[in-house]
């Protein structure tokens, strides 16, 4: 208890600013209703699907049982959902969907502030500069947009892990890269948060490494650590990315037909410098850009110091990333390769972080350690001033969501899958809305009643001999079907040739009176990759414990330091 009191006494200013920043960013969560957003219904549906999938015996959840009025949608196989198990567990504990999401959003805001502060402090070794960086990145306008305007839950999670990636890049370029695990943790978190943010972080890292290729390639120790980190990160996330690749290779999805282009969504100068929302493009943050102009106030130096060099490095990369977000970047050339980024303004997140680090270094360089607390307070006021202006322009809507909203029959929410990227290409979503309660239908157009089973499956009776029937479940690789009568259990062939992408099950002439079970059993690759993922996590944990124990032993063997008698 005494240690805690001493720590609080020593870090009281950090705690005050941290709490104020978190409370400011979380203020819309205090509404008695839940804020809405462009993609918000979809993400709430994902949380509810994880909860229901767990209740139905799926672990991990592969096929969402609530999607598309119980037809199943493989969002979990394509969209990373590891951290959404947190609000899903809140739901299982009895909390409402509103409370569960709000607690999760609060945790992501706190996580963003904490990781940014720790990583900025690791870079600068200055707690006040780190505090400035954490305030700017946590309270920036694009963070507000993700949380409350766009309802982009995945990108809000990515804000927790971008600082780890940037610290890892800095460690690789300017230090000995002994903390390679920080970069690995950052990419691992992005892998399980938001795939497009992962691609943005990879592109940024690759471009910086290419620019500093001598530092990376010619230093064998750094290169080896980089390759080992990449391999470890891939193994620790193989349970997600390998099954996703398997599904992409197994069928054609709407994902392969882009609904928008990066060229159309790149921002112009007006949007970049504004403070609002412009035809599905977003402004950056005028407050941050104005603070960056303080670099012009720095005194000239005859010989550039290491600190000044790093300042310009962060500033230059941040501005370059804003250029990437703009329409002046050659997106028409890169569009065939990077069109899945969809919106170039998604680079705002990592650009903000580099510029926030630059602002912190500018202030430290300008005032040389003076007015440190005053500088933090001033930066906080600037972010709140421009943030409030952004909140006013955003016009956040609030809705009341009933507890039965996602489970009632013919649920409107169950069809909120945004741009239907992970629907099979042959599936027409509008047909589900006009034909909501389609039964199991045989090739003789006989309707068969069915009951829903656990693990995303249905059971029905069949006794018509050779033929086929369409089962009202969307086909994804991993479904199995079995025919059962009093004497046998026979696996059945199935395909995606059913009505509107449904599963089609085939029977032979001997099947004249039995029960059929169709369920999602998973694939061999899913099971093997999950096992490898778990073993990799256990191995990493074992190595960490071993190194920690060895470090303690080495410290214990060191002779005690004695005072000199000279």
N, C-alpha and C positions, 0 to 999 in steps of 0.2 A: 504494500500500500504506500509505503514511504517513497519507493522508487517511482511509482505512478505520480504522486504529488510533485516530486522533484522534476519529472519529465514535463508535467503540465505547466509548472512554474517557468521552466526554461523555454517552452514552446507555446506560450499562451497566445502570442501574436499570430503564429501560424494557425492555431486552432480557431481564433476569432475570424480571420480572413477566410479560412477554409469553410467554416460553418456558414458565414454570410454568403459566400459564393454558391454553395450547395443549396441554401435556402432560396436564393434568388432564382437559380435555375429550376428549382423544384416547385416554385410558387404556383404554377398552373395546376399542379397535382393536388393542391389544397382545395380545389373546387369540389363541391358535393357531387358533381357529375364527372364524367370522364371526357377528356378532350378527344376530338376526332382528328382524322388526318387522311391523306390520300390513300394510303395503304393500310390504315390502322385496323380495319375490320378483318383483313386477311391475317394479320399477325395475332390478333386476339383469337381468331379461329385456329391458328396453329397451336396456341397454348391450350385451348380446349380440346383439340385433337390429341395432344400428348397426354393430357389428363385422362381422357376416355380410352386412349390406346393402352395406357398402363392399367386401367381398371379392367380392360378386356384381355389382359394377359400378355401384351406385347412388351418386350424389353430387349433391345430398344424399339421404339415405335417406328415402324417402316411405312405403313399405309394409314393415312388419317381416316378413321371410321366415320367422322361427321361430315367430311367434305362431300359436296354435291349430293346432298340428301341421301347419305349412306352408300353412295356408289364407290367411294374410295378414291383418294387422290394422293399420289406419291410425293407430296411436298417434302416429307422428311428424308427422302432418298436423294433429293437434289438441292435442298436449301438447308444449310447447317442449322441445327436446332439444339445443340448441347446445352447452352446456357438458358434456353427456354424451359428446361426441366425445372429450373428454380421457381418461376411463377406457377408452373404446373403442379409442383409439390405444395405450394401455398394453397392451390385450389383443392388438392386432396386433403389438406389439413382443415378444410372447411371455410376458407376465406372466399369472399366474392371475387368475380373476375375483375371488377374495378380495383378492389384493394390489392389483389395479387399483382396486377400489372403496375399499379402505382408504387408498390414496394420494390418491384424489380427495376422500374425506371429510376427510382431513388438510388438504388444500389449501383446502377451504371453511372449515374452522375458522380457519386462518391468515388467510384473506381476510377473514373476519368481524372478527377482532381488528384487522387493519390498517386497514380502511376505517372502522371505528368510531373508532379512535384518531385518525386523520387528520381525520375530519369533526368530532369533538368538539373537537379542538384548533383547527380553523378557526372553530368557534363561540365558544369560550371564550378562545382565545389562551393557554391554560394547560395545559402538558403533564401536570401531575399530575391535574388535573380530567379531562383526556382519557383518562388511564390508568385512572382510576376508572370512567369510563363504559365503556371497552373491556372491562374485567374483568367488570363487571356484565352487559353485553349478551352477551358471549361465553359466560359460564358460567351463564346463567340457566336455569331449569328447563324452559322451553318449548324452548330450544335442545337440551337433553338429550333431551326427549321426541321431538323431530323426528328426531334422529340415531339414537337407540337404542331407543325404545319404539314409535314410529309407523313408523319406516323411511320418513319423508317426505323423500325426497331433493330434491324440488323446493323445498320450504319451507326446507330447510337451505341451499340455494343462495341463497334470497331473503334470508337473514340477511346476506349479503355486500353486498346492494344497498340494503336499507332505510336504512342510515346516510347514503348519498348522497342519497336522497330527502328525508330529514329535514333535512339540511344545506341542500339546495336550498330547502325551505320556509322555513327560518330566514333564508336569504339574501334570499328574496323579500320577507319581511315586515319584517325589521329592518335589512337592508343595501340596497345599490343593485342587487342581482341581477346583478352583473357576472360571477358564476360560474354562470350559467344552465346551462352544460354539465354541471355536477355533477348537477343535478336530471335533466337529460336522460340522462346515463349511468346514473343509478339506475333510471329507468323503463325504459330499454333493457334493462338487466340483468334486471329483473323480468319483462319481456316474454318473455325467452328462458330464464327459470328456472321460474316458477310463475304461471299465469294468475290464480288466485284471490288470491295475494299482490299481484299487480298491481292487481286490482280494489280490494282493501283499501287500498292506497297511494293510488289515485285517489280513493276515497271520503274518505279522511282529508284529502288535499290540497284537495279541493273544499270540504269543510266548513270548513277553516281559512281558505281564500281567501274564502269567503262571509262568515265572521265578520269578516275584515279587508278587506272589499270596497273600502273607500275607498283603502286602501293599494295595492291591486292595480289596480283599475279606473281610478282617477283619476290614476294615474301612467302616462302614455302610454309612457314608456321601459320600465318594468317589464312592462306589458301586451304591448308589442311583442316584447320578449325572450321572454316566456312563450309567446306564440303561435309564434314562430320555433322555440323549443325543442321545442314539441309537434310541429310540422310535421317538424322534422329527425328526432325520435325515431321518428315514424311511418314516415318514408321509410327509416330505417336498420333497421327491423324489418318492412318490408312483405313481405319474403320469407316470413315466418311467418304474419302475421295475415290477409293477403288470401287465400291458399290455404285457410286454415281457414274463413273466411267462405264461400268458394266451396263447400266440401264441406258445410257446414251447410245451405246453400240447395239442395243437389243431392239430398238424401235426408233421411229421418227416422231419428234415432238414439235409442238408449236414454237419452241425455243429456237429451232432452226430457221424460222421465218420471222426476221426482226420486224417489230411493230413500229420502231422509230430508228433514227440514225443519229450518230454523234455529230455529224455535220450540221444537222438542223437544230441541235440543242446547245451548241457552243455559244458562249455569252459574248455580247458586245461590250464596248467601253461603258455605255450608260448603265447596263445591268451590273457590271463589275463594280462600279463606284456608287451605285444607288443604295437604298435602304429598304427594299421591298421585294415583291414577287412580281415577275414580269413574264406572262405567257409561258408558264412552266419552266422558266429559268429563274435563278436566284441571284440576288446581289451578294457580294462578298462581305466586307465589313469595313465601312469607312473609318471607324475608330482605330482599327489596327493599322490601316494604311497611313493615317495621320500620325500615329505614334512612330511608324517606320521613318517618317520624314525627319525625325529628330537626329538621324544619322548625319544630316547636313550641318548640325550644330557641333559636331565633334571637332576638336582642334586637329589641325594637320600635324602629322608626325614625319620627321625626317626619315625615320626608319620604322617600318610597320612592325608592330609587336605581334606576338603569337595570338594574343587575345583579340586584337583588331582584325587579324586575318580570319579567325574563326567567326567573328561577327559578320564579316562580309560573306563568308561561306554560307552561313545560315540565311542571310538576307538574300543572297543571289539565288539560292535554290528555291526559297519561298516565292520569289518573284517569277522565277522560271516556271514553277508549277502553276502560278496564276496565268501565265502565258499559255500553258498547255490547256487550261480550261477555256480559253478564249477562241473566238472564231478566226483569229489571226494565225493560229497554229495550223499546220498542214493536215487537218483531219481528213480531207478527201483522199489523201494518199494512204493514211493509216486506217481508214474506215473498214476495209475488208478484214483487217486483223483484229482491231480493237473495238468493233462496233458494239459488242456485248456490254461495254461500259455504259452505253446508252446516253448518259449525260456527262459531258466533260466537267461540269461544275462539281462533280463528285471529288475532283482533285482539291476542292476547297479545304477539305479536312486536313490532309497532310501538308498543304501549303500554309494553312493557319499555324500549324505546329512549328514549322521552320521559322515563320515570321515572328511567332511569339518568343521563341528562343532568341531571335535577333533583337527584338525590342528589349528583352531582359538584359542582354549584353550591351546594348546601346546605352541604357540607363546607367548600368554599372560603370561603363567606360566614361560617360559624360560627367558623372558626379563623384567618381572615384571613392565609392563607399560612403559618401555623405547622404543625408536625407533618405536613408534606405526605407524606413517605415512610411515616411511621407510619400515616397515614390510608389510603394505598393498600394497605398490608399488612393492615390491619384489615378493609377491604372484601373483599379476596381471601379472608381467613379466614372471613368471614360467608358468602360465596358457596359456599365449599367445604363448610362445615358444613351448610348447608341442601341443597346439592347432593348430598352423601353420603346424607342422609336420603332424598332423592328417588330416588337410585340404588337404595337398599335397597328402597323401595316398588315400584320399577319391575319388579324381578325379570327382568332382561334374559336372554333365552334365546340360546344360541349353537348354531350348526349347522355341519356340515361339508358343503361343496358340492363334489362331484366335478367334474372338468373336462368330463365328458360329460353333465352333468346337463341342459343345455339343448339338446343335439343328438341325444340318443338317440331312437329311434322311439317314438311315442305318449308324448312327454315330458309329464309332469305339470306341469312349470314353464311350458310353453307356453300353458297355459290360465289362468295367474294374472293376470287382467286386472281385478282388484278388482271394481268395480261395473259393468263392461261398458259404460261410457258411450258409447264410440265404435263399438259394434256397430250395424249397421243394425237398425232397429226390428223388421223381419220375421224377424230371426235368433233362433233359440232355441239358446242355448249348450249346453244339456243334450243336444241331438241330436248334437252333435259328439263328445261323450264316449261315446255309445252306438253311434256309427257312425264310428269314427276313420279309416277308410281308404277312403272313398267314391271310386270312379273317375269318369272322365268318362262321363256317361250320356246316350244319345240319347233322342229322343222315342219311339223304338221299344223303349226299355229295353235297349239293347245297351251293354254295358260296353266302354269303350275304354281301353287302357293309355296311359300318358303318361309323359313324362320332364320333370323340372324344368329350367328354363333360368335364365340369369342375368337380372338386373333384374326379379325377381319375376314369372316367367312359366312357362308350361308348353307343351310341344309334343306333338301327337298326330296320328295319321293319321285321315282322314275320307274316306268314299267312298259315302255313302248318299243323295246328291241332296238335294232340298228337305226341309227339316226344321230341327231345332234340337238342341242338346245343352247340358247343364249342366256347367260346368267347376268343379271344387272350389277356387274362389278367391272370397272375399267381394267383392262389387261395391262399388267406390268410383269416383267420377268420375276419369277419367284412364287407365283400362284401354283397350287397343286389341286387335283380333283381325284376323289376316290369313290368307287361304287361299292356299297356294302349290302350284302343280304345275309341270310342265316348261316351260310357256310363259307363265305369268302369276303376278302377285301381286295378290290382290284384297282390299281392306278389307271386313270383315264388320260387320254390325250386332250390337250386343249390348245387354243390359238387365240389370236386377236381378231379373228374374222367376224366376230359377232356384231350385232346391231350397234352402230355408232361407237365402235371401239370396245364393245363388251367382250367378255370372255365367252368363247364358244367351246362347249364340252362335247366330245364324241363318244358314242356308245356302239357296242356290237350286238348281234342278234340274240345273245344269251341273256341280256339284261332286261328281264321282263317283270321284275318286281323287287325293288330294293330302294335303298336310301343313298343319296349322293351328298358328299361333303366337299365344298369348294372353299379353300382357305389360303391365306398368304402364309406360306411356310418359310419363305426366304430362299436364297440361293447358296450354293457352296462357297462362292466368293464372299458373300456377305458374312457367313459364319467364320470362314478362315481369316478374313481381314480383321474381324472383331477380335478373334483370338490373338492374332499377331499384335494388334493394338494394345490389348491388355498385357501381354507378355512384355512388350516394349516399355510400357508404363512401369511395370514391376521391375524391369531391369534398370531403368533410369532411377527409380526410387532406391533400389539396392546400391547402385553406384554412389548416389548422393549420401546415403547413410554410411557407406564404407569410407568415403572421403572425409566425412564429418568426424567419424571415430578416429581415423588416422591423424587428422589435424589436431584433435585433442591429445592424442598420445605424444605427438611431436612437441606440443607445447609443454606437456608434463615432463619431458626429458630434458628440456632446456635448463641449464644451471641457473639458480637464482642470482639476480643482479645484486652485487654488493657495492657498498660505497667505497670510493678510492681513499687510501690512507695517505696519498701523497699531498 
